[in-house]
Amino acid sequence: MTGEELVNLAWDACEAFGKCGKFAGAATVEIVKQALADEELPTSVRDVFVKGLPVEWDLVVPRPLAQPLLNGLI
């Protein structure tokens, strides 16, 4: 899937509900996760934290052989 196709899918998800809010963000993450899975790239669960960073991430593409510290969340 191309970058343009990803953007169009996310935009369509936003327009389907008439408001670009949390749903559009969640849909975008799932669309990107699926595109990465199609390329056989591993992804994290949603809403993860990276040790040493004070923010939550919607999606992480981990390094090969990276092991989560706590149930896939850290």
N, C-alpha and C positions, 0 to 999 in steps of 0.2 A: 504494500500500500504506500502510495506516495505521500509526502508531506501535505500536498494540496488536498488529497482525498481525506486525510485525517482532519484537516481544518474544516472541510465541508461537512463531514459527519458531525463534528462538534457543533458547528453553526446550526445545522439542521436540528440537533437535539435541543439547542437553546431556543430556536424559533418555535419548536413544537409546543412548548409550554408558555410562550409569550413573555417569558422573563428569564434573563440570564442570571441565575443565582447559584445556590449550592448544587441544585440538580445538574445544571450545565457543567459545573466543575467536576462533579462526580462522574457524569457521563463521559466527559473528555478524558479523565484518567482511565476509565474502563476501555475506551476506544484505543488509547495509546497502549495500554497493557495488552490488548488483543493483537495489535499490530506487532508489538515486540515478541509476543508468544509465537506469532506466525513466522517470525524470523529466528525462532528458537533461542531467544534471549530471556534469561530469567529476570523476574521483577519481584519486588517486595509486596507485602500486603499493603493495604491502604493505610495512610496516617501513621507514619513511622518517625522515629527520632534517631538521630545520629549522635552517638556519644561525643560530647564536647561542643555541640551546636545547640543553641537555645530555641530552635524553631522546629515545627512539625513539617514533615514532607509528605506530599500526597503520593509520591511514587519514587522508588529508588531502583536503579539498575545496579545490583551489587557486583563487586569484583568476583572473578572466578574463585570458588572455594571459600567465599566469605560465609561466616557462620553467625546467625543472629544470637544476641545475648539473652533475650527474653521473649520467647514465643513469637519471634519474627518482628517484634516491635522496636527493638534497639539493635 
